[in-house]
Amino acid sequence: MKTNSLDKIINLKKEKLSSLKNHYKVDDLQNKIDKFDKYFNFKKSIETNISLGKISLIAEIKKASPSAGIIFENYNPVDIASTYAKNKATCLSVLTEENFFYGNLDHIAKIKKKINLPILCKDFFIDKFQIPLAKSYGADAILLIVAALSQGQLEELYNTALEYKMSVIIEVHTIDEAKQISNFTDALVGINNRNLKTLKTDLNNTYEIHKTLNNFKGILISESGIKNKEDILKITNKTNIKTFLIGESLLKNLDSNPIFSLL
């Protein structure tokens, strides 16, 4: 994955959106949403854990990533979700981007039929049309990446998601990005430890950005590069962050991961 990979993903997403808009009508999506009876409050699930002093795990489900390549050869998202649920994950994060992560929105729908956990649709949101589309498949929350959006786009997508009664994670990678999100008071803020240019992860990113967000009253999440329960305990002790989005280190050791012992 080269330095312009985010641009590549976004450009491809723009191309696909035109065909998606031709295939799906917003009224049809709304009808599907109205008939769906298995939505959960993603944010509330984490707030409840925080009130109890418990760690929250947003456990990620993905077949591949540009940085890691294929993570799971015999990929069955429902089986993975079942393992996470059995091990008391708070919420699920499902990668739905098709070309770089080999995801699909239908994975959310299939998981929702079997598992009673809130689901984050983790994709590259650039158009408000994507929000009812994601919700129509059963998503309870969306992720907005500051690096991929103008301030105007960020505000529009954030407000649209709230109108659809979805939780929103706003993801920041740098201190400058963190300074842009003070007005998004209903959002959860994800601090991504991955450098988008080099793809290297550094947990110090959480510590540095946490200082900038020290006065933010909402939920902070540490994302990426968290390899074991010692990393979680170190971050919690240094920052009091108790919510973590973890993918690869869980997926590579699903059956007996020590991280689950913290839940």
Buried (B, 14 or more C-beta within 10 A) or exposed (E): BEEEBBEBBBEBBEEEBEEBBEEBEEEEBBEBBEEBEEBBBBBEBBBEBBEEEBBBBBBBBBBBBBBBEEBBEEBEBBBBBBBBBEBBBBBBBBBBBBEBBBBBBEBBBBBBEEBEBBBBBBBBBBBBBBBBBBBBBBBBBBBBBBEBBEEEBBBBBBBBBBEBEBBBBBBBBBEEBBEBBEEBEEBBBBBBBBBBEEBEBBBEBBBEBBEBBEEBEBBBBBBBBBBBBEBBEBBBEEBEBBBBBBBBBBBEEBEEBEBBEBB
